[in-house]
């Protein structure tokens, strides 16, 4: 009886140590194809690139506006509009950075 209990304990520990499958699918040859035949990953990357280009164009516009507001303003006064634009700049840069980081 003790041998049987020992055997069951060994089997339980052995089965508990099996590696689990990865949670993130590999980027291997199992790439999903869209109905038009293109790679789903490439389509997603293309859309994200387009969004990053649009956001960076907005970023450039906001930065030039903030620069002009700061130049024409007083050293002791900053408008609420400028503060909101700076918050928008921060939000856009975080969004662009998150798209550009590797997974």
Secondary structure, DSSP 8 states (H G I E B T S, - for coil): -HHHHHHHHHHHHHHHTS----SS---SS---B-TTS-BHHHHHHHHHHHHHHHHHHHHHHHHHHHHHHHHHS-TT---HHHHHHHHHHHHHHHHHHHHHS--
